[in-house]
Amino acid sequence: MSSKENPWITHRTRDIYENPWIRVTESEVTNPSGGPGIYGVVHFKNRAIGVVPIDEEGFTWLVGQYRYTLNQYEWEIPEGGCPEGESPLAAAQRELREETGLLAGHYRVLLDDLALSNSVSDERATIFVATGLTQVEAAPEETEALRVRRLPLSEAIEMVKRGEITDSISVMALLRLALENQVRHFR
């Protein structure tokens, strides 16, 4: 069997739960060792989107909010969801404006098609860097009680290193930017 062949055998799959954001399924399976089992999967209806805004002074913006699922306050890059039918770029533009009140003249994809929790979900993410920034008024969603913080990009990276930022999309984005910067210094 090649490494790309699926070693799982799915016998039956049923929907367990659904809301506007997710659908949960449970499958009866034969696992790769030949034993019977079940496998639950959380199917996300939106693609996760992250944006690292960087201004001409090398500052970025973090969004602070209480995360219900973790029962704790988190600092993150601006993030949100991209529903089917919306382009990841349009979602990034919308989320950046909603959460920070920033418009950007330029976007580039930093990371794409990231698997966020591939043992239990099919959630994928795209992360952008936004530059050429202009400040307008923010318009957060009703489910968001946000604080916005402008700080040097280097300080946001240090927050990751100190374990003060733990959101996976934020960690991936900020460490990728740190790595890009480090690689430039070695050239």
C-alpha positions in Angstrom: 0.0 0.0 0.0 1.4 3.4 -0.9 1.5 6.2 1.7 -1.3 8.0 -0.1 -3.8 5.1 0.1 -6.4 5.3 2.8 -5.9 2.5 5.3 -9.3 3.1 7.0 -12.5 1.4 5.8 -15.6 3.4 6.4 -18.8 1.3 6.8 -21.4 3.9 7.7 -21.4 7.6 8.5 -24.2 9.5 10.2 -24.7 13.2 11.1 -24.6 13.7 14.9 -25.0 17.5 15.2 -25.2 20.6 13.0 -25.3 24.4 13.5 -24.5 27.4 11.2 -20.7 26.9 11.6 -20.1 23.2 12.0 -21.4 19.7 11.3 -20.3 16.7 13.3 -20.3 13.2 11.9 -19.6 9.8 13.3 -18.4 6.9 11.2 -18.2 3.2 11.9 -14.8 2.1 10.7 -12.3 -0.6 10.4 -9.0 1.0 11.6 -5.6 0.5 9.9 -4.9 -2.5 12.2 -8.1 -4.3 11.1 -10.1 -3.6 14.3 -13.5 -2.1 14.5 -14.0 1.4 15.8 -15.7 4.8 15.4 -14.3 8.1 14.2 -15.9 11.5 14.9 -15.2 14.4 12.6 -16.0 18.1 13.0 -16.7 19.5 9.5 -16.3 23.3 9.3 -18.5 25.3 7.0 -16.1 28.2 6.8 -12.4 28.4 5.9 -10.4 30.0 8.7 -8.8 33.3 7.7 -6.0 35.2 9.5 -4.4 38.5 8.7 -1.2 40.0 10.0 -1.4 43.8 9.3 2.1 45.4 9.2 2.5 49.2 8.8 5.5 51.1 7.5 7.0 51.4 11.0 7.0 47.6 11.5 4.0 47.6 13.9 1.2 45.1 13.8 -2.3 44.8 15.5 -3.5 42.1 17.8 -7.1 41.5 18.7 -7.9 40.5 22.3 -11.1 38.6 23.2 -12.5 36.1 25.6 -12.6 32.7 24.0 -15.7 30.8 25.3 -14.3 27.3 24.3 -11.1 27.8 26.3 -12.7 29.8 29.1 -9.8 32.4 28.8 -8.8 35.7 27.3 -6.6 35.4 24.2 -4.5 37.8 22.0 -4.6 36.9 18.3 -4.0 38.3 14.9 -7.3 39.4 13.2 -9.2 36.3 12.3 -12.5 35.0 11.0 -14.3 32.7 8.7 -14.6 32.6 4.9 -18.0 31.1 3.9 -18.4 29.1 0.7 -18.8 31.5 -2.2 -16.5 34.2 -0.7 -12.9 34.4 -1.7 -10.2 34.1 1.0 -8.9 37.5 0.0 -12.4 39.1 0.4 -12.8 37.4 3.8 -9.4 38.7 4.9 -10.3 42.2 3.8 -13.7 42.0 5.6 -12.2 40.6 8.8 -9.4 43.1 9.0 -11.8 46.0 8.7 -14.4 44.5 11.1 -11.9 43.7 13.9 -9.3 46.5 13.6 -10.8 49.2 11.4 -7.9 48.8 9.0 -8.0 48.8 5.2 -4.9 47.5 3.3 -3.6 48.4 -0.1 -1.7 45.2 -0.5 -2.2 41.5 0.6 0.0 38.5 0.1 -0.7 34.9 1.1 1.7 34.0 3.9 0.4 30.4 4.5 -2.3 28.5 2.7 -4.3 25.3 3.1 -3.2 24.8 6.7 -4.8 21.8 8.6 -5.7 23.2 12.0 -6.6 20.1 13.9 -6.5 17.2 11.5 -7.1 14.4 13.9 -10.7 15.6 14.7 -11.6 18.2 12.1 -11.3 19.2 8.4 -10.8 22.9 9.2 -8.4 24.6 6.8 -6.9 28.1 7.0 -5.3 30.8 4.8 -3.2 33.5 6.4 -2.4 36.8 4.7 0.0 39.7 5.4 -1.6 43.1 4.8 0.4 46.3 4.1 -0.4 49.8 2.9 -2.7 50.4 5.8 -5.3 53.1 6.4 -7.4 53.4 9.6 -11.2 53.6 9.4 -13.8 52.7 12.0 -14.0 49.0 13.2 -17.3 47.1 13.0 -17.0 43.9 15.1 -19.8 41.3 15.0 -22.3 41.1 17.9 -20.5 38.0 19.2 -17.2 39.9 19.5 -16.2 42.1 22.5 -12.7 43.0 21.2 -9.7 45.0 22.3 -7.3 46.1 19.7 -3.6 46.6 20.4 -0.9 48.1 18.1 2.6 46.9 18.9 5.9 46.2 17.1 5.8 43.0 15.1 8.9 41.9 17.0 7.0 42.2 20.3 4.1 40.1 18.9 6.7 37.4 18.0 8.2 37.6 21.4 4.7 37.1 22.9 4.5 33.8 21.0 8.0 32.8 22.3 6.9 33.5 25.9 3.6 31.5 25.4 1.4 34.6 25.7 -0.1 34.0 22.3 -1.3 30.4 21.9 -3.9 30.6 19.1 -2.6 28.3 16.4 -3.2 30.6 13.4 -1.5 33.5 15.2 1.4 31.3 16.3 1.9 29.9 12.7 1.7 33.4 11.2 4.0 35.2 13.6 6.6 32.4 13.6 6.5 32.2 9.8 7.2 36.0 9.6 10.0 35.6 12.2 11.5 32.8 10.1 11.2 34.8 6.9 13.0 37.7 8.6 15.7 35.3 10.0 16.3 33.8 6.5 16.8 37.3 5.1 19.5 38.0 7.7 21.4 34.8 6.6 21.5 35.6 2.9 
